């Protein structure tokens, strides 16, 4: 019931169109024994995702993203019950029609951290961030070997090279002024990133939109982590880019809490160059939404105070400020979550 989607034009014509998608989702739900269950499409996200009643979530992947459907099903099964935070349980997954795939998973309780962050007291924010750090520590300790056949990028050094090659052009398309563009190569040259790090299972998009929370008499607590579709195997520092930008937004106290709970403090140089070399080419919102200094040049690192460039991520110092940071790592950056049906940028 769903037509093939292998090109950008087909994606634009099919994925956002509920008159095409909904009948197919109803058909698939019937095949899965869920006929008649209420369907509600989630308004955000790259792939079409539906709440199926109160207990299930159905995520579909067109042919152009079928590989991601295989990866998400495999990764969710691999981590089930092994993290200190709940993840969706796979109920069923497989091919549908014309190259489409699906993952039917359990629906986690709680509210999006993105929707309630402003209501959460500072002490509870620190507790939630600590929970994220603990979850990442366990995730990174799992053996990624069983997933190597479905997760990229394979050669991490080559991945960094590809990201670096397109970093300047990616930011040019986002409107970064020429004076900022010319600084990116020098910035990336300033600290070499490891080309053959210890291989870890990475979520890659631990952000407020992918974390669920709830509140009770004891305060706010984590209730779920989801969206393992973009998982990779590579340098564990990579996962701290998304958390630092899209959960902590550069707050030193939260960064320190994260590193303490994780049990390892990464060099700030590593975690600042990593987004510029990798994530900015993947998610242009990181650089594209950073304010550009009116003087036409980013100050040298460190931007404020006397912190050493190799100081651990989250290290407190007297001049630490949330707005301190190199280009491409500013806390004002926001992940640009696409409206439902928007095409993804293929990165792996």
Residue pairs with C-beta under 8 A, 6 or more apart in sequence:
1 23
1 24
1 27
1 97
2 14
2 20
2 21
2 24
2 60
2 62
2 96
2 97
2 98
2 100
3 10
3 14
3 20
3 98
4 10
4 62
4 63
4 98
4 99
5 11
5 14
5 15
5 62
5 63
5 64
5 98
5 99
5 100
6 62
6 63
6 64
6 99
7 64
8 343
10 62
10 64
11 62
11 64
11 341
11 343
12 343
14 20
14 21
14 62
15 21
15 48
15 62
15 340
15 341
15 343
16 339
16 340
16 341
16 342
17 341
18 41
21 41
21 48
21 60
22 39
22 41
24 96
24 97
25 39
25 48
25 50
25 58
25 60
26 35
26 39
28 58
28 60
28 96
28 102
29 35
29 37
29 39
29 52
29 58
32 58
32 91
32 92
32 104
34 52
34 53
34 56
37 52
37 53
37 56
38 51
38 52
38 53
39 50
39 51
39 52
40 50
40 51
41 48
41 49
41 50
41 51
41 340
42 49
42 50
42 51
42 340
43 339
43 340
44 209
44 337
44 338
44 339
44 340
45 227
45 337
45 338
45 340
46 65
46 229
46 338
46 342
46 343
46 344
47 59
47 60
47 61
47 62
47 65
47 68
47 229
47 344
48 59
48 60
48 340
48 341
49 57
49 58
49 59
49 60
49 340
50 57
50 58
50 59
51 57
51 107
52 58
52 104
52 107
54 107
55 106
55 107
56 91
56 104
56 105
56 106
56 107
57 88
57 104
57 105
57 106
57 107
58 102
58 103
58 104
58 105
59 69
59 72
59 102
59 103
59 104
59 105
59 229
60 69
60 96
60 100
60 101
60 102
61 68
61 69
61 72
61 100
61 101
61 102
61 103
62 99
62 100
63 98
63 99
63 100
64 346
65 344
66 99
66 100
66 101
67 150
68 229
68 230
69 93
69 101
69 102
69 103
69 229
70 101
70 150
71 147
71 150
71 151
71 228
71 229
71 231
72 93
72 103
72 228
72 229
72 231
73 90
73 93
73 103
74 147
74 150
75 147
75 151
75 201
75 228
75 231
76 87
76 88
76 89
76 90
76 103
76 105
76 228
77 90
78 142
78 146
78 147
78 201
79 87
79 139
79 142
79 201
79 228
80 87
80 89
80 90
82 138
82 142
83 135
83 138
83 139
83 225
84 131
84 134
84 135
84 138
85 131
85 132
85 135
85 222
85 223
85 224
85 225
86 108
86 223
86 224
86 225
87 108
87 224
87 225
87 226
87 228
88 105
88 106
88 107
88 108
88 224
88 226
89 105
89 106
90 103
90 104
90 105
91 104
91 105
91 106
92 102
92 103
92 104
93 101
93 102
93 103
93 104
94 101
94 102
95 101
96 102
108 212
108 223
108 224
108 226
109 212
109 214
109 223
109 224
110 212
110 213
110 214
110 222
110 223
110 224
111 212
111 213
111 214
112 208
112 209
112 211
112 212
113 128
113 208
113 209
113 211
113 212
113 213
113 247
114 207
114 208
114 209
116 213
117 125
117 208
120 128
120 213
120 220
121 219
121 220
122 253
123 219
124 215
124 219
124 220
125 220
125 254
126 253
126 254
126 257
127 219
127 220
127 221
128 211
128 213
128 220
128 221
128 222
129 243
129 247
129 248
129 254
129 257
129 258
129 261
130 257
130 258
130 260
130 261
131 221
131 222
131 261
132 206
132 211
132 222
132 243
132 247
132 258
132 261
133 257
133 258
133 259
133 260
133 261
133 262
133 263
134 261
134 262
135 222
135 225
136 203
136 206
136 236
136 239
136 240
136 243
136 262
137 261
137 262
137 263
137 264
139 200
139 201
139 202
139 203
139 239
140 200
140 201
140 202
140 236
140 239
142 201
144 151
144 199
144 200
144 201
144 233
147 201
147 231
147 233
148 233
151 201
151 231
151 232
151 233
152 159
152 232
152 233
152 348
153 159
153 232
153 233
153 234
153 348
156 194
156 195
156 196
156 197
156 199
156 234
156 235
157 195
157 196
159 234
159 278
160 193
160 195
160 277
160 278
162 281
163 277
163 278
163 280
163 281
163 282
164 188
164 277
164 281
166 281
167 184
167 188
167 276
167 277
167 280
167 281
168 181
168 184
168 185
170 280
170 281
170 284
170 287
171 180
171 181
171 184
171 280
171 284
171 287
171 288
171 328
172 181
173 284
174 284
174 287
174 288
175 288
176 287
176 288
176 292
177 292
177 296
179 296
179 297
180 292
180 297
180 298
180 327
183 297
183 298
183 327
184 276
184 327
184 328
187 273
187 276
187 301
187 326
187 327
187 328
188 273
188 276
188 277
190 269
190 273
190 301
191 267
191 269
191 270
191 273
191 309
193 235
193 270
193 273
193 274
193 277
194 235
194 270
197 234
197 235
197 236
197 237
198 235
198 236
199 233
199 234
200 233
200 234
200 235
200 236
200 239
201 231
201 233
202 231
202 232
202 233
202 234
202 235
202 236
202 238
202 239
203 210
203 225
203 228
203 230
203 231
203 239
203 242
204 230
204 231
204 232
204 238
204 239
204 242
205 227
205 230
205 242
205 335
206 225
206 239
206 242
206 243
206 246
206 247
207 242
207 243
207 245
207 246
207 247
207 335
208 246
208 247
209 227
209 246
209 335
209 337
210 225
210 226
210 227
211 222
211 224
211 225
211 247
212 222
212 223
212 224
212 225
212 226
213 220
213 221
213 222
213 223
214 220
214 221
214 223
215 221
230 347
230 348
232 238
232 348
235 274
237 266
237 270
237 271
237 274
238 274
238 278
238 279
240 258
240 266
240 271
240 313
241 271
241 274
241 275
241 278
241 279
241 329
242 279
242 335
243 258
244 250
244 255
244 258
244 271
244 313
244 329
245 275
245 279
245 286
245 329
245 331
245 333
245 335
246 334
246 335
247 254
248 254
248 255
248 258
248 331
249 322
249 331
249 332
250 322
250 323
250 324
250 325
250 329
250 330
250 331
251 322
251 331
252 314
252 315
252 316
252 320
252 321
252 322
253 316
254 314
255 313
255 314
256 314
256 315
256 316
257 314
258 313
258 314
259 265
259 266
259 312
259 313
259 314
260 314
265 312
265 313
265 314
265 315
266 312
266 313
267 309
267 310
267 311
267 312
267 313
268 302
268 307
268 309
268 310
268 311
268 312
268 313
268 315
269 301
269 309
269 310
271 313
271 329
272 301
272 325
272 326
272 328
272 329
273 326
275 286
275 328
275 329
276 287
276 326
276 327
276 328
276 329
279 286
280 286
280 287
280 328
281 347
282 345
282 347
283 335
283 336
283 345
284 336
284 345
285 333
285 334
285 335
285 336
286 328
286 329
286 333
286 335
287 327
287 328
287 333
288 336
289 332
289 333
289 334
289 336
290 327
290 328
290 330
290 332
290 333
291 330
291 332
293 299
298 326
298 327
301 309
301 326
302 308
302 309
302 324
303 324
303 325
303 326
304 319
304 320
304 321
304 324
305 317
305 318
305 319
305 320
305 321
305 324
306 317
306 318
306 319
307 315
307 317
307 319
307 320
311 317
322 331
323 330
323 331
323 332
325 331
338 344
